[in-house]
Amino acid sequence: MRLITNHLRDLEQATLECLEVPNEILPEKFHNNKTGYVGLDKIDKVCNNRDGISDYEKKKAEKARRVELYRNQVENNGEICYEL
C-alpha cells in the first residue's frame, strides 16, 4: 500500500516534467536556445545545483525518509510494507 505522500511526490515530479517555461520570462542562465523553452524539472535541477543540493544528497535524504517510515511501521505493526 502506497502512502498518499508517495503519490503526491510522484505527482510533483510528473508536474515538473510536463510544464515548460518560455525563454522570454526566464533569466539568461536558464535559457534553452535550441527549443525556446525550458522544463520546470531542468530549472529545479539548475537551482538545486546552484544551491549546493546534489543528486546524492537528495537520494540520501530519500533513504533516510524510507528508513524512518519502515522503522515506524515495524514499531506499529511488527512488519514492513515496502514501497514500490
N, C-alpha and C positions, 0 to 999 in steps of 0.2 A: 504494500500500500504506500503510495507516494503522498507525502505531506503537501499541503497547499503551498508552503513556502517554496518547495521544489518546482511546482508548476508556475508560480509567479516568477521565479528566477529564469526558467525556460522561456516564459513569455517575454520577459525583459530582453533576453538575448535575441530572440526572434524579432522583436521590435527594432532593436539596434541594427540588425542585419538588413531589414527591409526598408527603413527610412533613409532617404538621401537628401542632402542639403546642397543647393546650388553654390558654385564658387562665389557668386556676387555678394553673398551675405556672410562669407567666411573670411577670416584673416588670411593673408597671403600664404603663410606657412602651412595652411591646411588645404590649399588648392590642389585639385587634380586637373591638370591642363589637358589630359587626354580625353576625359569624358565630360568635364564641365560640372561635375557634382561629386560629392564625397558621402559615403555611407556613414551613419552615426557610429557604427561599430569601429570604423577606422579612426574617426575623431576621438572616440573613447580611448582607443589604444594609444594614440599620439599623446593625449592628455595624461594617461597613466604613465607613459614613458617619461614625459616631461616632469611629472610629479614624483618620479622615482619608484613607481609601483611596477614591478616586473611581473611577467607571467609566472615565474617561480613563486613569488610572494603570494600571488592570487591562488595558485594551486596549494600552497602551504596553508593558507587561511581556509580554503575549502576542506582540506584534510582535517584540520583542527575542528571545523564545524561538524564534520561527519563523526569524528571520534566522540565529540560531546553528545551528539544525537544518539549514537549507539550506546554510550555509557548510560544515558538516561533511560533508554529502552531496557537495558539489562536490569537496572535498578528497579524499574517499574513493573516489567513483565517477566523478567527472567530469561528473555530471549531477544534476538536481534532480527529486525525486519530490514533486510538490506535494500538500499535504493538501487534502481536500475539505471 
